[in-house]
């Protein structure tokens, strides 16, 4: 709305008094007029003009009522730090996934530099308590040999060295490699202070939040495993961490670890030796989240070797074990026996039966399978029995040991070719 302002100026003119004079004559005495005469002869002065009446100002527009400013919506406080250990634990909810770990390091010694690499493939099926790992390690001083492979299903695990698989049972479910490395007792478990630097980064098709840890005041125990102290222990070596940085990508949905990238540099000084500088990096990435992953026992193993579950009956002779020369369907084992370790030419079991019962069990089992008892190489002593059997040029030694405290018989079956 426009406002019009009117300026009113009043100018007052001062009246000029003009007195007229006559021409000059011979000076004659001027009579003094009387007061009345003087007043009558004086010229009339007009009165001053009247002061104009001020005009009222035009009405001002009525201001429109103003709306109060909107109340800001409270913003939820965002999480600006990350718990590395918790993000690892969150992987348990994924169902299935694959992961790859790659490490590189360099030892800069006074006389030379030694480099090394480690590559690990992991597969996990949480519902089956199944886990598979393939590890390859090499260095500039030693060429990498065949990869080490490990398969875990429940409480059964198999490890492959070169071309041979070894079975080992465990009372506890095995954990993935990185889960063990990231446990509270490990090098990263106690790290704190991961700060949020970016949201919405996409890693392996997963939207993540990117956190960073960058510190120098770490204890010597919180270093990458391949950079740990050499033989001689921490007491004989001083470790000075020069730098440590960890980039952590955590899934926005689910809060699980998607990627971890670590760079570290330190100096390790052994007593009486020159300092050795070590630089290392480690990258861990999770992918194939929710994929259909199958993890099965190695060839020749049926699974459940550590228990009697899933084992076929051997006609009153217990259950069949893993493949073994001369035994179709697998080497038998006493009812309820647990396989502690198994490889191609050897098995170690634990049976709840007394020593004499286990001796009778294997004497019958080998006889029915066509093996000949070798009395010359068999022997007995207190709580120990050694049985020898021969078939087609192959000798099998069955050594039984009674353990009274555990009330069980330990069984070792080995093949001599």
C-alpha positions as CSV (number, residue, x, y, z in Angstrom):
1,X,0.0,0.0,0.0
2,X,1.3,3.4,-0.9
3,X,1.4,6.2,1.6
4,X,1.0,9.9,0.4
5,X,2.6,12.5,2.6
6,X,1.5,16.2,2.1
7,X,3.8,19.0,3.1
8,X,2.1,22.2,4.1
9,X,4.4,25.3,4.2
10,X,3.2,28.6,5.8
11,X,5.1,31.7,4.9
12,X,4.4,34.8,7.0
13,X,5.3,38.1,5.3
14,X,6.4,40.9,7.5
15,X,4.5,44.1,6.7
16,X,6.7,47.0,5.8
17,X,5.9,50.3,7.5
18,X,6.3,53.1,4.9
19,X,6.4,56.7,6.3
20,X,5.8,59.4,3.5
21,X,7.7,62.7,3.7
22,X,6.8,66.2,2.2
23,X,9.1,68.6,0.2
24,X,11.4,71.1,1.9
25,X,10.3,74.7,2.9
26,X,11.9,77.5,4.7
27,X,12.4,76.2,8.1
28,X,9.7,77.5,10.4
29,X,9.3,76.3,13.9
30,X,7.3,73.0,13.8
31,X,4.4,73.0,16.1
32,X,4.3,70.1,18.5
33,X,1.2,68.1,17.7
34,X,-1.1,67.0,20.5
35,X,-1.3,63.3,21.3
36,X,-4.8,63.1,19.7
37,X,-3.7,64.7,16.5
38,X,-0.6,62.4,16.2
39,X,-2.8,59.3,16.5
40,X,-5.3,60.5,13.9
41,X,-2.6,61.4,11.4
42,X,-0.7,58.1,11.7
43,X,-1.2,55.8,8.7
44,X,-3.3,52.6,9.5
45,X,-1.3,49.4,9.6
46,X,-3.2,46.3,8.2
47,X,-3.5,43.4,10.6
48,X,-1.4,40.2,9.9
49,X,-3.0,37.4,7.9
50,X,-4.8,34.7,9.9
51,X,-2.9,31.5,10.6
52,X,-4.3,28.7,8.4
53,X,-6.1,25.8,10.1
54,X,-3.9,22.7,9.8
55,X,-5.5,20.0,7.5
56,X,-5.8,16.5,9.0
57,X,-3.3,13.9,7.7
58,X,-4.8,11.2,5.5
59,X,-5.7,8.0,7.4
60,X,-2.9,5.4,7.7
61,X,-3.7,1.9,6.3
62,X,-4.4,-0.7,9.0
63,X,-1.6,-3.2,9.1
64,X,-2.5,-6.7,8.3
65,X,-2.0,-9.2,11.2
66,X,1.3,-11.1,10.8
67,X,1.4,-14.9,11.1
68,X,3.8,-16.3,13.8
69,X,6.8,-18.1,12.3
70,X,6.4,-21.9,12.0
71,X,7.8,-24.0,14.8
72,X,10.8,-25.9,13.6
73,X,10.4,-29.7,13.5
74,X,12.8,-31.3,15.9
75,X,15.6,-33.2,14.1
76,X,16.5,-36.6,15.5
77,X,20.1,-36.7,16.7
78,X,22.2,-38.8,14.3
79,X,24.7,-41.4,15.3
80,X,28.1,-39.9,14.6
81,X,30.3,-42.8,15.9
82,X,30.5,-46.5,15.1
83,X,31.2,-49.6,17.1
84,X,33.5,-51.8,15.0
85,X,32.9,-54.9,17.0
86,X,29.1,-54.4,17.0
87,X,29.1,-54.0,13.2
88,X,30.9,-57.3,12.9
89,X,28.4,-59.0,15.2
90,X,25.6,-57.7,13.0
91,X,26.8,-59.9,10.1
92,X,25.1,-62.8,12.0
93,X,21.7,-61.4,10.9
94,X,22.5,-61.5,7.1
95,X,21.8,-65.2,6.6
96,X,24.6,-65.7,4.0
97,X,27.4,-63.7,2.6
98,X,30.9,-63.8,1.1
99,X,33.8,-61.7,2.1
100,X,37.4,-61.1,0.9
101,X,40.3,-59.9,3.0
102,X,43.6,-58.7,1.4
103,X,46.7,-57.6,3.3
104,X,50.0,-56.3,2.2
105,X,53.0,-55.3,4.3
106,X,56.6,-54.3,4.1
107,X,59.4,-54.7,6.6
108,X,62.1,-52.1,6.0
109,X,65.2,-53.5,7.6
110,X,68.7,-51.9,7.7
111,X,70.0,-54.3,5.0
112,X,66.9,-55.1,2.9
113,X,63.1,-54.8,2.6
114,X,60.8,-57.8,2.8
115,X,57.3,-57.7,1.5
116,X,54.4,-60.0,1.9
117,X,50.7,-60.6,1.0
118,X,47.8,-62.5,2.5
119,X,44.5,-63.2,0.7
120,X,41.5,-64.8,2.4
121,X,38.2,-65.7,0.9
122,X,35.3,-66.3,3.3
123,X,31.8,-67.8,2.8
124,X,29.2,-67.9,5.5
125,X,25.8,-69.5,5.9
126,X,24.6,-68.5,9.4
127,X,21.6,-70.8,9.7
128,X,23.7,-73.9,8.9
129,X,26.5,-72.7,11.2
130,X,28.6,-73.3,8.1
131,X,31.8,-71.4,7.2
132,X,34.5,-71.9,4.5
133,X,37.8,-70.1,4.2
134,X,40.6,-70.3,1.6
135,X,43.8,-68.5,2.6
136,X,46.9,-67.8,0.6
137,X,50.1,-66.3,2.1
138,X,53.4,-65.4,0.3
139,X,56.4,-63.1,0.8
140,X,59.4,-61.9,-1.1
141,X,61.5,-64.4,0.8
142,X,59.3,-67.4,0.5
143,X,56.9,-68.3,-2.3
144,X,53.4,-69.1,-1.4
145,X,52.6,-72.8,-1.3
146,X,49.1,-74.4,-1.8
147,X,46.3,-72.5,-0.2
148,X,45.1,-73.5,3.2
149,X,41.4,-74.3,3.2
150,X,39.1,-74.7,6.2
151,X,35.5,-75.9,6.3
152,X,33.3,-75.6,9.4
153,X,29.8,-77.1,9.7
154,X,28.5,-76.9,13.2
155,X,31.0,-78.5,15.5
156,X,32.8,-80.3,12.7
157,X,35.7,-78.8,10.8
158,X,38.1,-79.9,8.1
159,X,41.4,-78.4,7.1
160,X,43.3,-79.1,3.9
161,X,47.1,-79.1,3.8
162,X,48.4,-79.6,0.3
163,X,46.1,-82.2,-1.1
164,X,45.1,-83.9,2.2
165,X,42.1,-83.2,4.3
166,X,42.2,-83.5,8.1
167,X,39.0,-83.7,10.1
168,X,38.9,-82.3,13.7
169,X,35.9,-82.0,16.0
170,X,35.3,-79.2,18.4
171,X,33.2,-78.6,21.5
172,X,32.5,-75.1,20.2
173,X,31.2,-73.7,17.0
174,X,34.1,-72.2,15.0
175,X,34.1,-68.5,14.2
176,X,35.0,-66.8,10.9
177,X,38.6,-65.6,10.7
178,X,37.8,-61.9,10.9
179,X,35.3,-62.4,13.7
180,X,38.2,-63.8,15.7
181,X,40.5,-61.0,14.8
182,X,37.8,-58.4,15.7
183,X,36.9,-59.9,19.0
184,X,37.2,-57.6,22.1
185,X,40.5,-59.3,23.0
186,X,41.9,-58.7,19.5
187,X,43.7,-55.7,17.9
188,X,40.6,-53.8,16.9
189,X,38.2,-54.8,19.6
190,X,39.1,-51.9,21.9
191,X,39.2,-49.2,19.4
192,X,36.9,-46.2,20.0
193,X,36.2,-42.8,18.4
194,X,35.1,-43.8,14.9
195,X,33.6,-40.5,13.6
196,X,31.1,-40.2,10.8
197,X,32.4,-38.4,7.7
198,X,29.9,-39.2,5.0
199,X,26.5,-40.8,4.5
200,X,25.0,-42.6,1.5
201,X,28.2,-44.0,0.1
202,X,27.4,-47.1,-2.0
203,X,29.8,-50.0,-1.5
204,X,29.2,-53.3,-3.4
205,X,25.6,-52.1,-4.1
206,X,24.9,-51.3,-0.4
207,X,24.2,-47.8,1.0
208,X,26.6,-47.2,3.8
209,X,27.8,-44.7,6.4
210,X,31.5,-43.9,6.2
211,X,33.4,-43.6,9.5
212,X,37.1,-42.9,10.2
213,X,39.4,-43.7,13.1
214,X,42.7,-41.9,13.1
215,X,45.0,-42.2,16.1
216,X,48.6,-42.5,17.2
217,X,48.1,-43.3,20.9
218,X,47.4,-47.0,20.4
219,X,48.8,-49.7,22.7
220,X,51.3,-52.0,21.1
221,X,48.8,-54.9,21.2
222,X,46.4,-53.2,18.8
223,X,48.3,-53.7,15.6
224,X,47.6,-55.8,12.5
225,X,48.4,-59.5,13.1
226,X,51.0,-59.8,10.5
227,X,52.8,-56.8,12.0
228,X,53.0,-58.3,15.5
229,X,56.2,-59.0,17.4
230,X,58.5,-61.7,16.1
231,X,59.7,-64.6,18.2
232,X,61.0,-63.4,21.6
233,X,57.7,-61.8,22.6
234,X,56.7,-58.2,23.5
235,X,58.9,-58.2,26.6
236,X,62.1,-58.2,24.5
237,X,60.8,-55.9,21.8
238,X,59.6,-52.3,21.8
239,X,56.8,-51.3,19.4
240,X,56.2,-47.7,18.6
241,X,53.1,-47.0,16.5
242,X,53.6,-44.0,14.2
243,X,50.3,-43.9,12.5
244,X,47.0,-45.8,12.4
245,X,43.9,-45.1,10.3
246,X,40.8,-47.2,9.8
247,X,38.1,-46.4,7.3
248,X,34.9,-48.2,8.2
249,X,31.8,-48.5,6.0
250,X,28.6,-49.7,7.9
251,X,25.4,-50.5,6.2
252,X,22.6,-47.9,6.7
253,X,20.1,-50.7,7.0
254,X,21.2,-53.5,9.3
255,X,24.3,-51.8,10.8
256,X,26.6,-54.5,9.6
257,X,30.2,-54.1,8.4
258,X,30.5,-53.7,4.6
259,X,34.1,-52.6,4.2
260,X,37.1,-52.0,6.5
261,X,40.3,-50.4,5.3
262,X,43.3,-50.1,7.6
263,X,46.7,-48.5,7.1
264,X,49.3,-48.6,9.8
265,X,53.0,-47.8,10.3
266,X,55.2,-48.7,13.3
267,X,58.8,-49.3,14.3
268,X,59.7,-52.5,16.1
269,X,63.0,-52.6,18.0
270,X,64.3,-55.9,19.4
271,X,66.8,-55.9,22.2
272,X,70.3,-55.5,20.8
273,X,69.0,-55.0,17.2
274,X,68.5,-52.2,14.8
275,X,64.9,-50.8,14.5
276,X,62.7,-52.3,11.8
277,X,60.0,-50.1,10.2
278,X,56.8,-51.9,9.2
279,X,54.1,-50.5,6.9
280,X,50.9,-52.4,6.3
281,X,47.4,-52.3,4.8
282,X,44.4,-54.5,5.2
283,X,41.1,-54.4,3.3
284,X,38.0,-56.4,4.2
285,X,34.9,-56.3,2.0
286,X,31.5,-58.0,2.4
287,X,29.5,-58.9,-0.8
288,X,26.9,-61.4,-2.1
289,X,24.7,-60.6,0.9
290,X,21.8,-63.0,1.0
291,X,23.1,-65.2,-1.9
292,X,22.3,-68.9,-2.2
293,X,25.6,-70.3,-0.8
294,X,26.2,-74.0,-0.3
295,X,28.9,-75.2,2.0
296,X,29.5,-79.0,2.1
297,X,32.0,-81.4,3.6
298,X,35.1,-82.2,1.5
299,X,35.0,-85.2,-0.9
300,X,35.0,-88.4,1.1
301,X,33.4,-86.9,4.1
302,X,29.7,-87.1,4.9
303,X,29.4,-84.6,7.7
304,X,28.7,-85.4,11.3
305,X,31.9,-87.4,11.7
306,X,32.2,-86.0,15.2
307,X,28.9,-87.5,16.4
308,X,26.7,-90.5,15.7
309,X,24.1,-88.4,13.9
310,X,23.6,-89.2,10.3
311,X,25.8,-92.3,10.4
312,X,24.5,-95.5,8.7
313,X,24.2,-98.5,10.9
314,X,26.8,-101.2,10.7
315,X,24.7,-104.2,11.6
316,X,25.0,-103.8,15.4
317,X,28.6,-102.7,15.1
318,X,27.9,-99.0,15.6
319,X,28.1,-96.4,12.9
320,X,30.2,-95.9,9.7
321,X,32.9,-93.3,9.8
322,X,34.9,-91.7,7.0
323,X,36.3,-93.4,4.0
324,X,39.1,-95.8,5.0
325,X,41.0,-98.4,2.9
326,X,39.3,-101.8,2.9
327,X,36.0,-100.7,4.4
328,X,33.1,-100.2,2.0
329,X,30.8,-97.5,3.4
330,X,33.5,-96.2,5.8
331,X,35.4,-97.4,8.8
332,X,33.0,-98.4,11.6
333,X,33.1,-96.9,15.0
334,X,31.6,-97.9,18.4
335,X,28.1,-96.6,19.3
336,X,28.4,-93.0,20.5
337,X,32.0,-92.6,19.6
338,X,33.3,-89.2,18.6
339,X,35.8,-88.6,15.9
340,X,38.4,-86.2,17.3
341,X,40.6,-86.1,14.2
342,X,40.6,-87.8,10.8
343,X,42.8,-87.8,7.7
344,X,43.3,-90.2,4.9
345,X,45.6,-92.6,6.8
346,X,44.7,-92.0,10.4
347,X,41.7,-91.5,12.7
348,X,41.5,-90.5,16.3
349,X,38.3,-91.3,18.2
350,X,36.9,-91.3,21.7
351,X,34.4,-94.0,22.8
352,X,32.4,-94.2,26.0
353,X,32.8,-98.0,26.2
354,X,35.4,-99.8,28.3
355,X,38.7,-100.9,26.8
356,X,37.8,-104.6,26.4
357,X,34.5,-103.8,24.7
358,X,36.2,-101.5,22.1
359,X,38.9,-104.2,21.6
360,X,36.2,-106.8,20.8
361,X,34.3,-104.3,18.5
362,X,37.3,-103.7,16.2
363,X,38.5,-107.3,16.3
364,X,35.1,-108.3,14.9
365,X,34.9,-105.3,12.5
366,X,38.2,-106.0,10.8
367,X,37.6,-109.7,10.6
368,X,34.2,-109.2,8.9
369,X,35.8,-106.9,6.4
370,X,38.4,-109.6,5.4
371,X,41.4,-108.4,7.4
372,X,43.8,-110.9,8.9
373,X,44.8,-110.5,12.6
374,X,48.6,-110.0,12.9
375,X,49.3,-111.5,16.3
376,X,53.1,-111.0,15.9
377,X,52.7,-107.2,15.9
378,X,49.9,-107.0,18.4
379,X,50.5,-106.4,22.1
380,X,48.8,-105.5,25.4
381,X,49.7,-103.8,28.7
382,X,47.8,-102.1,31.5
383,X,45.2,-99.8,30.0
384,X,46.7,-100.1,26.5
385,X,45.9,-102.5,23.6
386,X,47.6,-102.5,20.2
387,X,45.9,-104.6,17.4
388,X,47.5,-105.2,14.0
389,X,45.6,-106.2,10.9
390,X,46.8,-107.0,7.4
391,X,45.0,-107.1,4.0
392,X,46.4,-107.0,0.5
393,X,49.8,-105.6,1.6
394,X,48.3,-102.9,3.8
395,X,48.8,-103.0,7.6
396,X,46.5,-101.2,10.0
397,X,47.4,-100.5,13.6
398,X,44.6,-100.0,16.1
399,X,45.9,-98.5,19.4
400,X,43.4,-98.3,22.3
401,X,44.0,-96.5,25.5
402,X,41.7,-96.5,28.5
403,X,41.4,-93.2,30.4
404,X,39.9,-93.9,33.8
405,X,39.4,-90.3,34.8
406,X,37.3,-89.5,31.7
407,X,35.9,-93.1,31.7
408,X,36.4,-93.4,28.0
409,X,38.6,-95.2,25.5
410,X,40.9,-93.3,23.1
411,X,41.2,-94.9,19.7
412,X,43.9,-94.3,17.1
413,X,43.7,-96.1,13.8
414,X,46.7,-95.7,11.4
415,X,47.5,-97.2,8.0
416,X,51.0,-98.4,7.1
417,X,51.5,-99.0,3.4
